[in-house]
Amino acid sequence: MQHFTLHTDIMINQRILAHFNESAELKARAAEVLAGPIANAVELMFSALSNGNKILACGNGGSAADCQHFAAELVGRFERERLPLPALALTTDTSIITAIGNDYSYNEIFSKQVQAFGQAGDVLLAFSTSGNSANVLAAIDVALERDMRVVAMTGKGGGAIGKKLTEADVHICVPHDRTARIQEVHLLTIHCLCDGIDVALFGGDAND
């Protein structure tokens, strides 16, 4: 096993500290900007779930993992024992995704699933760090056609997604241009959403 040189070791340590510091600074700054939209998203999701509707989630790459993380917290649990809540990640069925991608277009891998599973009153949780993912934009189009509401999680100014949303939707746009930092705030936002949903539905605190 090759060991780092002293110079390389110092450089890597400095880069690690820079990552932590930039992430912490962004989270502190973003909290003031995003607390309101996150609370609005909690209210939208609470309303859907309490009316018997569900949440569908879509995104690519790291954002696909965020979709699965969110769905797992709702269907399983976040920090308290409760009944499962209906959430579905549209990123997990490789047969559906590859069939649609092969027979139609990669841009339709989410929109066709929204057509299949989405109903009026459901919520689409749409992730795109750039705000310009074509397949996420297509899914939003279908969701709006079906009278679903959209919670969009973006960065880099929100891109085309920010322009597509209606006043009834919620835009959580991380004020940063670096994908890694945006994704880190998206993960924290997922936990805020899950906590807010649990409190709105069941009251109190998981630790009470």
Secondary structure, DSSP 8 states (H G I E B T S, - for coil): -----HHHHHHHHHHHHHHHHHHHHHHHHHHHHHHHHHHHHHHHHHHHHHTT--EEEE-STHHHHHHHHHHHHHHS-SSS------EEETT--HHHHHHHHHHT-GGGTTHHHHHHH--TT-EEEEEESSS--HHHHHHHHHHHHTT-EEEEEEETT-HHHHHH--TTSEEEEES-S-HHHHHHHHHHHHHHHHHHHHHHHH-S-TT-
